[in-house]
Structure formats: structure tokens, C-alpha cells
Amino acid sequence: MSPHPQTEYAFDSRAALLSTSLNLPKRSGKVRDVYDCGEHLLIVSTDRISAFDYVLPVGIPGKGSLLTQMSRFWFDSMDQDHHLISCQVDDIAWPDGTQPDDLAPLAGRVMLTRKAKVIPFECVVRGYLEGSGWKEYQIDGKIGGHPLPAGLKHCDRLPEPMFSPATKAESGHDENVSFETLVDQLGSELAGELKRRSLDLYHWASQHAAQKGLIIADTKFEFGFDDNALLLIDEVLTPDSSRFWDQRNYAPGASQPSFDKQFVRSWLLASDWDRNSPPPPLPDDVIDQTIAKYREAARRLTENA
């Protein structure tokens, strides 16, 4: 990767940060721009939003800052080895000649992290029957080859939280796989440790969320190695990686209102977009409702903590 010749920030008409271009080697995901700072990585959460495997042409103003705030809260609260060093721009050790003249757009949306060799699987934990798990269950009563009791309804609570690994796709959808597949690829010791850590994290986070009146229906974790240390990496327990529901409104048998990009997906499904061409811009009211849900989840989970 070659360093970018200059520092640039791209905003949309509503001042959502859509992209960054710093004087550092870069790779970009659907939401985050990741820079190589030498000893560490610099992860910048933009306001980009994706749906149905497309990055939309408009952003959700403030979304990246909320994702960073929530991840920092969970990382700071947990008793787990993880990659986060700091979320303060002032703590970044910029290689010579790379510090941007304008640091303001980065404030509140950066994570300085340890480098890690990423394990190429998503460590999904499901406490409730929704999403791709619900689709699989309807076919053969299983998720990732694991049989579940018959007669479960959409969004039912599972008898116990289940570890449901998935492939980590560079593009397109991740694919659920069996725990045996994980063992075959990674070995029984590492696969077992990933399962244990993921379930422990889910139980711990679910207890905290329940005290705030929220359900964590499912979530995904990512892990990597820094030398021989197994680290929790990426973002953690945000509306982009988890499904949060309100306990007061929980009623199995149908999809639940959730604190994520539900409004975006619903609007796109109701539009005339064919899902095979670039997606249309979102109307202002959908953007406003989406960021309001992100803000509510962040407020309820982190206040008085």
C-alpha cells in the first residue's frame, strides 16, 4: 500500500464523514478506514452505512463517533485481553511527516490499537432466533448444523446462547459454519477458546444490557493474535455488530424493533431499488430516525456506568 499524497476528508451535504485520506498506508472496510501507523493501527470510524452489501451514497452524521464511544465503553469495562490502546487523537504517534494539519474531523472517532493477525472467522453468539439463524432454522431446524428444538417462533429466546461461527467474507455475506468446521480449520484448542471467550463475553454484556432494559439478541466478535496473545479486536457490541431490542416491547413471533439500521433496510426494501445497482440516497427522515436509534442505544448502555 502506498501512502496517500495528502490529507483529505470527504463529507456529504449533511456533514457526515464519508471518507478519510491520511498520509499513511490505508485499507478500507464498509465503515472503517484502517491506517498503518508503524507500531500500531489507527482505525477511523466514518459515518458510512451499508445495507444489503452496498455502501450507501449518504452517511449517518455522528454514527462513527457513536460506534467508537460504545466500543471504548465495552473495552474499558471488560476483563478480556483486547487491542484498544486509546481513543484520543493526542495519543497517536504519527510517523514523520504524516500528522494531518486538521485533526478535528478525527476527534471522537479513532481507535489506536495493537496490531494483530486476524483469525478469519466471525465469532457469532446468538441468544435469540433472528437473522440468518432464523432463515436456517426454517429450512432444517438447525443453525450451522446444530439442531434446535422444534416449534420455535421467530425471535424466540434460545434454550441457551449458542456459539455460531461464520466465515469472514471480504465481500458479500458471511456464511454460517459448524463448530466442527472451526475445529478443522483452527484446531480444537483454539476453536474451544474462541467459543469460551465469546460465550463469556455475551453473558457478561447481556447482564449489563438487561440492567438497562435492553436485550442483546445476537452479536459477533473478532479475534486476532499479537505474538502469542489472543486479543479481542475490531469494534465490539455496537449496533453495527449486534442486535439490541427493548425488553419492554419484546414479543416473539415477528421481527422486533431494534436499535440499528432497521429504518435504512426497511426503506430500501419498500423502495423500487432492484438491489443489483447502486442504491439511492436516503431521505432525511430515515437518516434522522437511524441516528436517533444509535444514540438511544449508546445512551442507555453507557449512562451511569
Secondary structure, DSSP 8 states (H G I E B T S, - for coil): ----SS-EEEE-TT--EEEEE-SS-EEE-SSEEEEE-SSEEEEEE-S--EETTEE-SS--TTHHHHHHHHHHHHHHH-SS-BSEEE--GGG----TT---S--GGGTTSEEEEE--EE-SEEEEEEEE--HHHHHHHHHHSEETTEE--TT--TT-EEEEEEE--EE--SSS---B--HHHHHHHH-HHHHHHHHHHHHHHHHHHHHHHHHTTEEEEEEEEEEEEETTEEEEES--SSTTTEEEEEGGG--SSS---BSSTHHHHHHHHHSS--SSS------HHHHHHHHHHHHHHHHHHHTT-
